[in-house]
Every structure is written in C-alpha cells, then in structure tokens.
Amino acid sequence: MNAARNLVKKLEGEIVECAFVVELPDLKGREKIKGENIFSIVKFEGE
C-alpha cells in the first residue's frame, strides 16, 4: 500500500482513503502510511 500511495502522490493524484479488506496489525501497516484515512473491514490479530 505504501508503494501505491507513493506512486499516486508522485503522479500528483489525491488520496482520499486507504481501504483494506483485512488488516494485519502485527505488521504495523498503519504506521507506514500515517496521515492517511484508513478503513479496514476486518482486523486479524496474530497469535
């Protein structure tokens, strides 16, 4: 998602929201795309 976000910004596009079907909090993805609105349907916590 971070790579896609960077590409959109490079092409001067507007990011409205980052949407995910499944979010994996253990991978700390939210921290990598700080400053964006983030929506996820399901959060799957690790073991």
mmCIF entry with sequence, helices, sheets and N, C-alpha, C, O atoms, coordinates in Angstrom:
data_MODEL
# 
_entry.id   MODEL 
# 
_entity.id                         1 
_entity.type                       polymer 
_entity.pdbx_number_of_molecules   1 
# 
_entity_poly.entity_id                      1 
_entity_poly.type                           'polypeptide(L)' 
_entity_poly.nstd_linkage                   no 
_entity_poly.nstd_monomer                   no 
_entity_poly.pdbx_seq_one_letter_code       MNAARNLVKKLEGEIVECAFVVELPDLKGREKIKGENIFSIVKFEGE 
_entity_poly.pdbx_seq_one_letter_code_can   MNAARNLVKKLEGEIVECAFVVELPDLKGREKIKGENIFSIVKFEGE 
_entity_poly.pdbx_strand_id                 A 
# 
loop_
_entity_poly_seq.entity_id 
_entity_poly_seq.num 
_entity_poly_seq.mon_id 
_entity_poly_seq.hetero 
1 1  MET n 
1 2  ASN n 
1 3  ALA n 
1 4  ALA n 
1 5  ARG n 
1 6  ASN n 
1 7  LEU n 
1 8  VAL n 
1 9  LYS n 
1 10 LYS n 
1 11 LEU n 
1 12 GLU n 
1 13 GLY n 
1 14 GLU n 
1 15 ILE n 
1 16 VAL n 
1 17 GLU n 
1 18 CYS n 
1 19 ALA n 
1 20 PHE n 
1 21 VAL n 
1 22 VAL n 
1 23 GLU n 
1 24 LEU n 
1 25 PRO n 
1 26 ASP n 
1 27 LEU n 
1 28 LYS n 
1 29 GLY n 
1 30 ARG n 
1 31 GLU n 
1 32 LYS n 
1 33 ILE n 
1 34 LYS n 
1 35 GLY n 
1 36 GLU n 
1 37 ASN n 
1 38 ILE n 
1 39 PHE n 
1 40 SER n 
1 41 ILE n 
1 42 VAL n 
1 43 LYS n 
1 44 PHE n 
1 45 GLU n 
1 46 GLY n 
1 47 GLU n 
# 
_struct_asym.id          A 
_struct_asym.entity_id   1 
# 
loop_
_struct_conf.conf_type_id 
_struct_conf.id 
_struct_conf.pdbx_PDB_helix_id 
_struct_conf.beg_label_comp_id 
_struct_conf.beg_label_asym_id 
_struct_conf.beg_label_seq_id 
_struct_conf.pdbx_beg_PDB_ins_code 
_struct_conf.end_label_comp_id 
_struct_conf.end_label_asym_id 
_struct_conf.end_label_seq_id 
_struct_conf.pdbx_end_PDB_ins_code 
_struct_conf.beg_auth_comp_id 
_struct_conf.beg_auth_asym_id 
_struct_conf.beg_auth_seq_id 
_struct_conf.end_auth_comp_id 
_struct_conf.end_auth_asym_id 
_struct_conf.end_auth_seq_id 
_struct_conf.pdbx_PDB_helix_class 
_struct_conf.details 
_struct_conf.pdbx_PDB_helix_length 
HELX_P HELX_P1 AA1 ASN A 2  ? LYS A 10 ? ASN A 2  LYS A 10 1 ? 9 
HELX_P HELX_P2 AA2 PRO A 25 ? LEU A 27 ? PRO A 25 LEU A 27 5 ? 3 
HELX_P HELX_P3 AA3 GLY A 29 ? LYS A 32 ? GLY A 29 LYS A 32 1 ? 4 
# 
_struct_conf_type.id          HELX_P 
_struct_conf_type.criteria    ? 
_struct_conf_type.reference   ? 
# 
_struct_sheet.id               AA1 
_struct_sheet.type             ? 
_struct_sheet.number_strands   2 
_struct_sheet.details          ? 
# 
_struct_sheet_order.sheet_id     AA1 
_struct_sheet_order.range_id_1   1 
_struct_sheet_order.range_id_2   2 
_struct_sheet_order.offset       ? 
_struct_sheet_order.sense        parallel 
# 
loop_
_struct_sheet_range.sheet_id 
_struct_sheet_range.id 
_struct_sheet_range.beg_label_comp_id 
_struct_sheet_range.beg_label_asym_id 
_struct_sheet_range.beg_label_seq_id 
_struct_sheet_range.pdbx_beg_PDB_ins_code 
_struct_sheet_range.end_label_comp_id 
_struct_sheet_range.end_label_asym_id 
_struct_sheet_range.end_label_seq_id 
_struct_sheet_range.pdbx_end_PDB_ins_code 
_struct_sheet_range.beg_auth_comp_id 
_struct_sheet_range.beg_auth_asym_id 
_struct_sheet_range.beg_auth_seq_id 
_struct_sheet_range.end_auth_comp_id 
_struct_sheet_range.end_auth_asym_id 
_struct_sheet_range.end_auth_seq_id 
AA1 1 CYS A 18 ? GLU A 23 ? CYS A 18 GLU A 23 
AA1 2 ILE A 38 ? LYS A 43 ? ILE A 38 LYS A 43 
# 
loop_
_atom_site.group_PDB 
_atom_site.id 
_atom_site.type_symbol 
_atom_site.label_atom_id 
_atom_site.label_alt_id 
_atom_site.label_comp_id 
_atom_site.label_asym_id 
_atom_site.label_entity_id 
_atom_site.label_seq_id 
_atom_site.pdbx_PDB_ins_code 
_atom_site.Cartn_x 
_atom_site.Cartn_y 
_atom_site.Cartn_z 
_atom_site.occupancy 
_atom_site.B_iso_or_equiv 
_atom_site.pdbx_formal_charge 
_atom_site.auth_seq_id 
_atom_site.auth_comp_id 
_atom_site.auth_asym_id 
_atom_site.auth_atom_id 
_atom_site.pdbx_PDB_model_num 
ATOM 1   N N  . MET A 1 1  ? 0.820   -1.176  0.000   1.00 0.00 ? 1  MET A N  1 
ATOM 2   C CA . MET A 1 1  ? 0.000   0.000   0.000   1.00 0.00 ? 1  MET A CA 1 
ATOM 3   C C  . MET A 1 1  ? 0.871   1.249   0.000   1.00 0.00 ? 1  MET A C  1 
ATOM 4   O O  . MET A 1 1  ? 0.550   2.238   -0.659  1.00 0.00 ? 1  MET A O  1 
ATOM 5   N N  . ASN A 1 2  ? 1.951   1.200   0.727   1.00 0.00 ? 2  ASN A N  1 
ATOM 6   C CA . ASN A 1 2  ? 2.838   2.358   0.787   1.00 0.00 ? 2  ASN A CA 1 
ATOM 7   C C  . ASN A 1 2  ? 3.396   2.686   -0.600  1.00 0.00 ? 2  ASN A C  1 
ATOM 8   O O  . ASN A 1 2  ? 3.485   3.857   -0.969  1.00 0.00 ? 2  ASN A O  1 
ATOM 9   N N  . ALA A 1 3  ? 3.769   1.671   -1.363  1.00 0.00 ? 3  ALA A N  1 
ATOM 10  C CA . ALA A 1 3  ? 4.294   1.888   -2.713  1.00 0.00 ? 3  ALA A CA 1 
ATOM 11  C C  . ALA A 1 3  ? 3.212   2.486   -3.611  1.00 0.00 ? 3  ALA A C  1 
ATOM 12  O O  . ALA A 1 3  ? 3.489   3.400   -4.388  1.00 0.00 ? 3  ALA A O  1 
ATOM 13  N N  . ALA A 1 4  ? 1.994   1.984   -3.512  1.00 0.00 ? 4  ALA A N  1 
ATOM 14  C CA . ALA A 1 4  ? 0.893   2.518   -4.309  1.00 0.00 ? 4  ALA A CA 1 
ATOM 15  C C  . ALA A 1 4  ? 0.606   3.966   -3.918  1.00 0.00 ? 4  ALA A C  1 
ATOM 16  O O  . ALA A 1 4  ? 0.365   4.811   -4.780  1.00 0.00 ? 4  ALA A O  1 
ATOM 17  N N  . ARG A 1 5  ? 0.631   4.242   -2.631  1.00 0.00 ? 5  ARG A N  1 
ATOM 18  C CA . ARG A 1 5  ? 0.415   5.603   -2.137  1.00 0.00 ? 5  ARG A CA 1 
ATOM 19  C C  . ARG A 1 5  ? 1.483   6.554   -2.676  1.00 0.00 ? 5  ARG A C  1 
ATOM 20  O O  . ARG A 1 5  ? 1.172   7.658   -3.124  1.00 0.00 ? 5  ARG A O  1 
ATOM 21  N N  . ASN A 1 6  ? 2.731   6.124   -2.630  1.00 0.00 ? 6  ASN A N  1 
ATOM 22  C CA . ASN A 1 6  ? 3.821   6.953   -3.130  1.00 0.00 ? 6  ASN A CA 1 
ATOM 23  C C  . ASN A 1 6  ? 3.683   7.220   -4.628  1.00 0.00 ? 6  ASN A C  1 
ATOM 24  O O  . ASN A 1 6  ? 3.970   8.327   -5.083  1.00 0.00 ? 6  ASN A O  1 
ATOM 25  N N  . LEU A 1 7  ? 3.249   6.223   -5.400  1.00 0.00 ? 7  LEU A N  1 
ATOM 26  C CA . LEU A 1 7  ? 3.060   6.390   -6.837  1.00 0.00 ? 7  LEU A CA 1 
ATOM 27  C C  . LEU A 1 7  ? 1.952   7.399   -7.128  1.00 0.00 ? 7  LEU A C  1 
ATOM 28  O O  . LEU A 1 7  ? 2.108   8.264   -7.990  1.00 0.00 ? 7  LEU A O  1 
ATOM 29  N N  . VAL A 1 8  ? 0.841   7.290   -6.414  1.00 0.00 ? 8  VAL A N  1 
ATOM 30  C CA . VAL A 1 8  ? -0.267  8.236   -6.610  1.00 0.00 ? 8  VAL A CA 1 
ATOM 31  C C  . VAL A 1 8  ? 0.196   9.654   -6.308  1.00 0.00 ? 8  VAL A C  1 
ATOM 32  O O  . VAL A 1 8  ? -0.109  10.582  -7.058  1.00 0.00 ? 8  VAL A O  1 
ATOM 33  N N  . LYS A 1 9  ? 0.929   9.824   -5.214  1.00 0.00 ? 9  LYS A N  1 
ATOM 34  C CA . LYS A 1 9  ? 1.436   11.155  -4.859  1.00 0.00 ? 9  LYS A CA 1 
ATOM 35  C C  . LYS A 1 9  ? 2.428   11.666  -5.903  1.00 0.00 ? 9  LYS A C  1 
ATOM 36  O O  . LYS A 1 9  ? 2.415   12.849  -6.241  1.00 0.00 ? 9  LYS A O  1 
ATOM 37  N N  . LYS A 1 10 ? 3.280   10.790  -6.411  1.00 0.00 ? 10 LYS A N  1 
ATOM 38  C CA . LYS A 1 10 ? 4.258   11.188  -7.424  1.00 0.00 ? 10 LYS A CA 1 
ATOM 39  C C  . LYS A 1 10 ? 3.561   11.681  -8.690  1.00 0.00 ? 10 LYS A C  1 
ATOM 40  O O  . LYS A 1 10 ? 4.040   12.602  -9.353  1.00 0.00 ? 10 LYS A O  1 
ATOM 41  N N  . LEU A 1 11 ? 2.439   11.066  -9.017  1.00 0.00 ? 11 LEU A N  1 
ATOM 42  C CA . LEU A 1 11 ? 1.671   11.449  -10.203 1.00 0.00 ? 11 LEU A CA 1 
ATOM 43  C C  . LEU A 1 11 ? 0.685   12.576  -9.901  1.00 0.00 ? 11 LEU A C  1 
ATOM 44  O O  . LEU A 1 11 ? -0.186  12.892  -10.712 1.00 0.00 ? 11 LEU A O  1 
ATOM 45  N N  . GLU A 1 12 ? 0.836   13.178  -8.716  1.00 0.00 ? 12 GLU A N  1 
ATOM 46  C CA . GLU A 1 12 ? 0.023   14.307  -8.269  1.00 0.00 ? 12 GLU A CA 1 
ATOM 47  C C  . GLU A 1 12 ? -1.460  13.979  -8.145  1.00 0.00 ? 12 GLU A C  1 
ATOM 48  O O  . GLU A 1 12 ? -2.321  14.830  -8.371  1.00 0.00 ? 12 GLU A O  1 
ATOM 49  N N  . GLY A 1 13 ? -1.743  12.729  -7.781  1.00 0.00 ? 13 GLY A N  1 
ATOM 50  C CA . GLY A 1 13 ? -3.117  12.326  -7.526  1.00 0.00 ? 13 GLY A CA 1 
ATOM 51  C C  . GLY A 1 13 ? -3.505  12.636  -6.095  1.00 0.00 ? 13 GLY A C  1 
ATOM 52  O O  . GLY A 1 13 ? -2.647  12.922  -5.261  1.00 0.00 ? 13 GLY A O  1 
ATOM 53  N N  . GLU A 1 14 ? -4.796  12.580  -5.809  1.00 0.00 ? 14 GLU A N  1 
ATOM 54  C CA . GLU A 1 14 ? -5.301  12.846  -4.463  1.00 0.00 ? 14 GLU A CA 1 
ATOM 55  C C  . GLU A 1 14 ? -5.713  11.533  -3.805  1.00 0.00 ? 14 GLU A C  1 
ATOM 56  O O  . GLU A 1 14 ? -6.492  10.762  -4.366  1.00 0.00 ? 14 GLU A O  1 
ATOM 57  N N  . ILE A 1 15 ? -5.188  11.292  -2.624  1.00 0.00 ? 15 ILE A N  1 
ATOM 58  C CA . ILE A 1 15 ? -5.563  10.097  -1.862  1.00 0.00 ? 15 ILE A CA 1 
ATOM 59  C C  . ILE A 1 15 ? -6.679  10.484  -0.912  1.00 0.00 ? 15 ILE A C  1 
ATOM 60  O O  . ILE A 1 15 ? -6.505  11.343  -0.048  1.00 0.00 ? 15 ILE A O  1 
ATOM 61  N N  . VAL A 1 16 ? -7.823  9.845   -1.079  1.00 0.00 ? 16 VAL A N  1 
ATOM 62  C CA . VAL A 1 16 ? -8.974  10.138  -0.241  1.00 0.00 ? 16 VAL A CA 1 
ATOM 63  C C  . VAL A 1 16 ? -8.986  9.207   0.961   1.00 0.00 ? 16 VAL A C  1 
ATOM 64  O O  . VAL A 1 16 ? -9.241  9.639   2.085   1.00 0.00 ? 16 VAL A O  1 
ATOM 65  N N  . GLU A 1 17 ? -8.710  7.936   0.724   1.00 0.00 ? 17 GLU A N  1 
ATOM 66  C CA . GLU A 1 17 ? -8.722  6.950   1.800   1.00 0.00 ? 17 GLU A CA 1 
ATOM 67  C C  . GLU A 1 17 ? -7.979  5.706   1.343   1.00 0.00 ? 17 GLU A C  1 
ATOM 68  O O  . GLU A 1 17 ? -7.967  5.388   0.154   1.00 0.00 ? 17 GLU A O  1 
ATOM 69  N N  . CYS A 1 18 ? -7.367  5.009   2.273   1.00 0.00 ? 18 CYS A N  1 
ATOM 70  C CA . CYS A 1 18 ? -6.735  3.716   2.008   1.00 0.00 ? 18 CYS A CA 1 
ATOM 71  C C  . CYS A 1 18 ? -7.658  2.651   2.590   1.00 0.00 ? 18 CYS A C  1 
ATOM 72  O O  . CYS A 1 18 ? -7.938  2.661   3.789   1.00 0.00 ? 18 CYS A O  1 
ATOM 73  N N  . ALA A 1 19 ? -8.127  1.746   1.761   1.00 0.00 ? 19 ALA A N  1 
ATOM 74  C CA . ALA A 1 19 ? -9.096  0.746   2.193   1.00 0.00 ? 19 ALA A CA 1 
ATOM 75  C C  . ALA A 1 19 ? -8.511  -0.659  2.085   1.00 0.00 ? 19 ALA A C  1 
ATOM 76  O O  . ALA A 1 19 ? -7.821  -0.993  1.123   1.00 0.00 ? 19 ALA A O  1 
ATOM 77  N N  . PHE A 1 20 ? -8.804  -1.463  3.090   1.00 0.00 ? 20 PHE A N  1 
ATOM 78  C CA . PHE A 1 20 ? -8.317  -2.842  3.161   1.00 0.00 ? 20 PHE A CA 1 
ATOM 79  C C  . PHE A 1 20 ? -9.466  -3.763  3.515   1.00 0.00 ? 20 PHE A C  1 
ATOM 80  O O  . PHE A 1 20 ? -10.358 -3.396  4.280   1.00 0.00 ? 20 PHE A O  1 
ATOM 81  N N  . VAL A 1 21 ? -9.440  -4.959  2.955   1.00 0.00 ? 21 VAL A N  1 
ATOM 82  C CA . VAL A 1 21 ? -10.411 -5.974  3.362   1.00 0.00 ? 21 VAL A CA 1 
ATOM 83  C C  . VAL A 1 21 ? -9.966  -6.541  4.702   1.00 0.00 ? 21 VAL A C  1 
ATOM 84  O O  . VAL A 1 21 ? -10.766 -6.632  5.633   1.00 0.00 ? 21 VAL A O  1 
ATOM 85  N N  . VAL A 1 22 ? -8.693  -6.926  4.808   1.00 0.00 ? 22 VAL A N  1 
ATOM 86  C CA . VAL A 1 22 ? -8.148  -7.476  6.046   1.00 0.00 ? 22 VAL A CA 1 
ATOM 87  C C  . VAL A 1 22 ? -6.939  -6.659  6.462   1.00 0.00 ? 22 VAL A C  1 
ATOM 88  O O  . VAL A 1 22 ? -6.031  -6.427  5.665   1.00 0.00 ? 22 VAL A O  1 
ATOM 89  N N  . GLU A 1 23 ? -6.931  -6.226  7.709   1.00 0.00 ? 23 GLU A N  1 
ATOM 90  C CA . GLU A 1 23 ? -5.788  -5.503  8.261   1.00 0.00 ? 23 GLU A CA 1 
ATOM 91  C C  . GLU A 1 23 ? -5.044  -6.429  9.221   1.00 0.00 ? 23 GLU A C  1 
ATOM 92  O O  . GLU A 1 23 ? -5.656  -7.115  10.041  1.00 0.00 ? 23 GLU A O  1 
ATOM 93  N N  . LEU A 1 24 ? -3.726  -6.437  9.107   1.00 0.00 ? 24 LEU A N  1 
ATOM 94  C CA . LEU A 1 24 ? -2.886  -7.256  9.985   1.00 0.00 ? 24 LEU A CA 1 
ATOM 95  C C  . LEU A 1 24 ? -2.078  -6.320  10.895  1.00 0.00 ? 24 LEU A C  1 
ATOM 96  O O  . LEU A 1 24 ? -0.970  -5.921  10.537  1.00 0.00 ? 24 LEU A O  1 
ATOM 97  N N  . PRO A 1 25 ? -2.619  -5.970  12.056  1.00 0.00 ? 25 PRO A N  1 
ATOM 98  C CA . PRO A 1 25 ? -1.963  -5.009  12.943  1.00 0.00 ? 25 PRO A CA 1 
ATOM 99  C C  . PRO A 1 25 ? -0.534  -5.382  13.335  1.00 0.00 ? 25 PRO A C  1 
ATOM 100 O O  . PRO A 1 25 ? 0.280   -4.493  13.587  1.00 0.00 ? 25 PRO A O  1 
ATOM 101 N N  . ASP A 1 26 ? -0.214  -6.663  13.392  1.00 0.00 ? 26 ASP A N  1 
ATOM 102 C CA . ASP A 1 26 ? 1.138   -7.093  13.769  1.00 0.00 ? 26 ASP A CA 1 
ATOM 103 C C  . ASP A 1 26 ? 2.196   -6.603  12.780  1.00 0.00 ? 26 ASP A C  1 
ATOM 104 O O  . ASP A 1 26 ? 3.367   -6.486  13.142  1.00 0.00 ? 26 ASP A O  1 
ATOM 105 N N  . LEU A 1 27 ? 1.801   -6.317  11.543  1.00 0.00 ? 27 LEU A N  1 
ATOM 106 C CA . LEU A 1 27 ? 2.748   -5.844  10.532  1.00 0.00 ? 27 LEU A CA 1 
ATOM 107 C C  . LEU A 1 27 ? 2.943   -4.329  10.575  1.00 0.00 ? 27 LEU A C  1 
ATOM 108 O O  . LEU A 1 27 ? 3.780   -3.781  9.859   1.00 0.00 ? 27 LEU A O  1 
ATOM 109 N N  . LYS A 1 28 ? 2.159   -3.662  11.423  1.00 0.00 ? 28 LYS A N  1 
ATOM 110 C CA . LYS A 1 28 ? 2.276   -2.216  11.652  1.00 0.00 ? 28 LYS A CA 1 
ATOM 111 C C  . LYS A 1 28 ? 2.136   -1.388  10.370  1.00 0.00 ? 28 LYS A C  1 
ATOM 112 O O  . LYS A 1 28 ? 2.855   -0.409  10.172  1.00 0.00 ? 28 LYS A O  1 
ATOM 113 N N  . GLY A 1 29 ? 1.215   -1.789  9.517   1.00 0.00 ? 29 GLY A N  1 
ATOM 114 C CA . GLY A 1 29 ? 0.981   -1.075  8.266   1.00 0.00 ? 29 GLY A CA 1 
ATOM 115 C C  . GLY A 1 29 ? 0.447   0.331   8.470   1.00 0.00 ? 29 GLY A C  1 
ATOM 116 O O  . GLY A 1 29 ? 0.771   1.234   7.699   1.00 0.00 ? 29 GLY A O  1 
ATOM 117 N N  . ARG A 1 30 ? -0.370  0.528   9.503   1.00 0.00 ? 30 ARG A N  1 
ATOM 118 C CA . ARG A 1 30 ? -0.913  1.865   9.769   1.00 0.00 ? 30 ARG A CA 1 
ATOM 119 C C  . ARG A 1 30 ? 0.199   2.869   10.031  1.00 0.00 ? 30 ARG A C  1 
ATOM 120 O O  . ARG A 1 30 ? 0.100   4.029   9.631   1.00 0.00 ? 30 ARG A O  1 
ATOM 121 N N  . GLU A 1 31 ? 1.242   2.431   10.691  1.00 0.00 ? 31 GLU A N  1 
ATOM 122 C CA . GLU A 1 31 ? 2.362   3.318   10.999  1.00 0.00 ? 31 GLU A CA 1 
ATOM 123 C C  . GLU A 1 31 ? 3.109   3.722   9.727   1.00 0.00 ? 31 GLU A C  1 
ATOM 124 O O  . GLU A 1 31 ? 3.670   4.815   9.652   1.00 0.00 ? 31 GLU A O  1 
ATOM 125 N N  . LYS A 1 32 ? 3.113   2.845   8.739   1.00 0.00 ? 32 LYS A N  1 
ATOM 126 C CA . LYS A 1 32 ? 3.842   3.113   7.499   1.00 0.00 ? 32 LYS A CA 1 
ATOM 127 C C  . LYS A 1 32 ? 3.117   4.098   6.598   1.00 0.00 ? 32 LYS A C  1 
ATOM 128 O O  . LYS A 1 32 ? 3.742   4.729   5.745   1.00 0.00 ? 32 LYS A O  1 
ATOM 129 N N  . ILE A 1 33 ? 1.823   4.238   6.769   1.00 0.00 ? 33 ILE A N  1 
ATOM 130 C CA . ILE A 1 33 ? 1.061   5.178   5.937   1.00 0.00 ? 33 ILE A CA 1 
ATOM 131 C C  . ILE A 1 33 ? 0.350   6.208   6.819   1.00 0.00 ? 33 ILE A C  1 
ATOM 132 O O  . ILE A 1 33 ? -0.813  6.537   6.584   1.00 0.00 ? 33 ILE A O  1 
ATOM 133 N N  . LYS A 1 34 ? 1.041   6.702   7.814   1.00 0.00 ? 34 LYS A N  1 
ATOM 134 C CA . LYS A 1 34 ? 0.489   7.722   8.702   1.00 0.00 ? 34 LYS A CA 1 
ATOM 135 C C  . LYS A 1 34 ? 0.014   8.919   7.905   1.00 0.00 ? 34 LYS A C  1 
ATOM 136 O O  . LYS A 1 34 ? 0.553   9.231   6.843   1.00 0.00 ? 34 LYS A O  1 
ATOM 137 N N  . GLY A 1 35 ? -0.993  9.579   8.425   1.00 0.00 ? 35 GLY A N  1 
ATOM 138 C CA . GLY A 1 35 ? -1.501  10.778  7.790   1.00 0.00 ? 35 GLY A CA 1 
ATOM 139 C C  . GLY A 1 35 ? -2.609  10.528  6.789   1.00 0.00 ? 35 GLY A C  1 
ATOM 140 O O  . GLY A 1 35 ? -3.203  11.479  6.281   1.00 0.00 ? 35 GLY A O  1 
ATOM 141 N N  . GLU A 1 36 ? -2.900  9.279   6.496   1.00 0.00 ? 36 GLU A N  1 
ATOM 142 C CA . GLU A 1 36 ? -3.972  8.946   5.552   1.00 0.00 ? 36 GLU A CA 1 
ATOM 143 C C  . GLU A 1 36 ? -5.176  8.403   6.326   1.00 0.00 ? 36 GLU A C  1 
ATOM 144 O O  . GLU A 1 36 ? -5.026  7.820   7.399   1.00 0.00 ? 36 GLU A O  1 
ATOM 145 N N  . ASN A 1 37 ? -6.354  8.601   5.770   1.00 0.00 ? 37 ASN A N  1 
ATOM 146 C CA . ASN A 1 37 ? -7.545  7.967   6.323   1.00 0.00 ? 37 ASN A CA 1 
ATOM 147 C C  . ASN A 1 37 ? -7.477  6.492   5.964   1.00 0.00 ? 37 ASN A C  1 
ATOM 148 O O  . ASN A 1 37 ? -7.266  6.138   4.804   1.00 0.00 ? 37 ASN A O  1 
ATOM 149 N N  . ILE A 1 38 ? -7.655  5.637   6.955   1.00 0.00 ? 38 ILE A N  1 
ATOM 150 C CA . ILE A 1 38 ? -7.535  4.195   6.730   1.00 0.00 ? 38 ILE A CA 1 
ATOM 151 C C  . ILE A 1 38 ? -8.828  3.513   7.145   1.00 0.00 ? 38 ILE A C  1 
ATOM 152 O O  . ILE A 1 38 ? -9.368  3.778   8.219   1.00 0.00 ? 38 ILE A O  1 
ATOM 153 N N  . PHE A 1 39 ? -9.317  2.633   6.281   1.00 0.00 ? 39 PHE A N  1 
ATOM 154 C CA . PHE A 1 39 ? -10.526 1.869   6.543   1.00 0.00 ? 39 PHE A CA 1 
ATOM 155 C C  . PHE A 1 39 ? -10.217 0.400   6.331   1.00 0.00 ? 39 PHE A C  1 
ATOM 156 O O  . PHE A 1 39 ? -9.636  0.026   5.313   1.00 0.00 ? 39 PHE A O  1 
ATOM 157 N N  . SER A 1 40 ? -10.602 -0.433  7.283   1.00 0.00 ? 40 SER A N  1 
ATOM 158 C CA . SER A 1 40 ? -10.465 -1.881  7.097   1.00 0.00 ? 40 SER A CA 1 
ATOM 159 C C  . SER A 1 40 ? -11.742 -2.560  7.580   1.00 0.00 ? 40 SER A C  1 
ATOM 160 O O  . SER A 1 40 ? -12.358 -2.135  8.557   1.00 0.00 ? 40 SER A O  1 
ATOM 161 N N  . ILE A 1 41 ? -12.124 -3.615  6.881   1.00 0.00 ? 41 ILE A N  1 
ATOM 162 C CA . ILE A 1 41 ? -13.337 -4.346  7.234   1.00 0.00 ? 41 ILE A CA 1 
ATOM 163 C C  . ILE A 1 41 ? -13.073 -5.263  8.421   1.00 0.00 ? 41 ILE A C  1 
ATOM 164 O O  . ILE A 1 41 ? -13.885 -5.339  9.343   1.00 0.00 ? 41 ILE A O  1 
ATOM 165 N N  . VAL A 1 42 ? -11.939 -5.961  8.401   1.00 0.00 ? 42 VAL A N  1 
ATOM 166 C CA . VAL A 1 42 ? -11.603 -6.937  9.432   1.00 0.00 ? 42 VAL A CA 1 
ATOM 167 C C  . VAL A 1 42 ? -10.175 -6.697  9.904   1.00 0.00 ? 42 VAL A C  1 
ATOM 168 O O  . VAL A 1 42 ? -9.273  -6.460  9.100   1.00 0.00 ? 42 VAL A O  1 
ATOM 169 N N  . LYS A 1 43 ? -9.983  -6.763  11.216  1.00 0.00 ? 43 LYS A N  1 
ATOM 170 C CA . LYS A 1 43 ? -8.635  -6.738  11.775  1.00 0.00 ? 43 LYS A CA 1 
ATOM 171 C C  . LYS A 1 43 ? -8.328  -8.133  12.295  1.00 0.00 ? 43 LYS A C  1 
ATOM 172 O O  . LYS A 1 43 ? -9.055  -8.662  13.135  1.00 0.00 ? 43 LYS A O  1 
ATOM 173 N N  . PHE A 1 44 ? -7.255  -8.724  11.797  1.00 0.00 ? 44 PHE A N  1 
ATOM 174 C CA . PHE A 1 44 ? -6.876  -10.079 12.206  1.00 0.00 ? 44 PHE A CA 1 
ATOM 175 C C  . PHE A 1 44 ? -5.641  -9.992  13.094  1.00 0.00 ? 44 PHE A C  1 
ATOM 176 O O  . PHE A 1 44 ? -4.528  -9.783  12.611  1.00 0.00 ? 44 PHE A O  1 
ATOM 177 N N  . GLU A 1 45 ? -5.850  -10.156 14.392  1.00 0.00 ? 45 GLU A N  1 
ATOM 178 C CA . GLU A 1 45 ? -4.761  -10.130 15.358  1.00 0.00 ? 45 GLU A CA 1 
ATOM 179 C C  . GLU A 1 45 ? -3.991  -11.448 15.275  1.00 0.00 ? 45 GLU A C  1 
ATOM 180 O O  . GLU A 1 45 ? -4.592  -12.503 15.073  1.00 0.00 ? 45 GLU A O  1 
ATOM 181 N N  . GLY A 1 46 ? -2.680  -11.397 15.429  1.00 0.00 ? 46 GLY A N  1 
ATOM 182 C CA . GLY A 1 46 ? -1.851  -12.604 15.402  1.00 0.00 ? 46 GLY A CA 1 
ATOM 183 C C  . GLY A 1 46 ? -2.054  -13.446 16.640  1.00 0.00 ? 46 GLY A C  1 
ATOM 184 O O  . GLY A 1 46 ? -2.876  -13.139 17.503  1.00 0.00 ? 46 GLY A O  1 
ATOM 185 N N  . GLU A 1 47 ? -1.299  -14.494 16.704  1.00 0.00 ? 47 GLU A N  1 
ATOM 186 C CA . GLU A 1 47 ? -1.437  -15.456 17.807  1.00 0.00 ? 47 GLU A CA 1 
ATOM 187 C C  . GLU A 1 47 ? -1.011  -14.899 19.116  1.00 0.00 ? 47 GLU A C  1 
ATOM 188 O O  . GLU A 1 47 ? -1.071  -15.592 20.131  1.00 0.00 ? 47 GLU A O  1 
# 
